[in-house]
Amino acid sequence: MTDLARILIIIGLVITFAGVLLLIAIRYFPWLGNLPGDIRFETENFNVYLPLATMLLVSILASIILNIVIRIFRR
């Protein structure tokens, strides 16, 4: 049971950290989420937002950062 508790605490901390990063990103990068490749469809009663370009940009940046971190700690 203690292993499950530790895993849940770690998951909670990761989610909290991701939320803080999202708040910081929105404050300092207001264009994030409004890139030209993001699809927005709005009607009177229905809204659809697909941030395709934003997801691609975040994925590329995360891959680069994780590769750098892995290479640093591998040595």
C-alpha positions in Angstrom: 0.0 0.0 0.0 2.8 2.4 0.7 4.1 2.0 -2.9 0.6 3.0 -4.2 0.6 6.0 -1.9 4.0 7.1 -3.2 3.0 6.7 -6.8 -0.2 8.7 -6.2 1.8 11.5 -4.5 4.3 11.6 -7.4 1.5 11.7 -10.0 -0.2 14.6 -8.0 3.1 16.5 -7.9 3.6 16.0 -11.6 0.1 17.3 -12.4 0.6 20.3 -10.1 4.0 21.1 -11.8 2.4 20.8 -15.2 -0.4 23.2 -14.1 2.1 25.8 -12.8 4.1 25.5 -16.1 0.8 26.1 -18.0 0.0 29.2 -16.0 3.6 30.6 -16.5 3.4 29.8 -20.3 0.0 31.6 -20.6 1.4 34.7 -18.8 4.7 35.0 -20.7 3.6 33.6 -24.1 0.1 34.9 -24.8 0.4 33.9 -28.5 0.7 30.3 -27.4 -2.6 28.7 -28.3 -3.3 31.3 -31.0 -0.9 30.1 -33.7 -1.9 30.0 -37.3 -2.2 26.2 -37.4 -4.7 26.1 -34.5 -8.2 25.3 -35.6 -11.2 27.1 -34.1 -14.8 26.4 -35.1 -17.5 28.4 -33.3 -21.2 28.4 -33.8 -24.0 29.8 -31.6 -24.2 26.9 -29.3 -21.0 24.9 -30.0 -17.3 25.6 -29.9 -14.4 23.4 -31.0 -10.8 24.3 -30.5 -8.0 22.1 -31.8 -4.6 23.6 -31.0 -2.6 21.5 -33.6 0.3 23.9 -34.1 0.6 24.6 -30.4 0.7 20.8 -29.6 3.3 20.3 -32.3 5.5 23.2 -31.0 5.2 22.0 -27.3 6.0 18.4 -28.4 9.1 19.4 -30.3 10.3 21.6 -27.4 9.6 18.9 -24.8 11.5 16.3 -27.0 14.5 18.6 -27.2 14.6 19.4 -23.5 14.1 15.7 -22.5 16.9 14.6 -24.8 19.3 17.2 -23.3 18.4 16.1 -19.8 18.8 12.4 -20.6 22.2 13.1 -22.2 23.4 15.1 -19.1 22.3 12.4 -16.6 23.6 9.5 -18.7 27.2 10.4 -18.2 
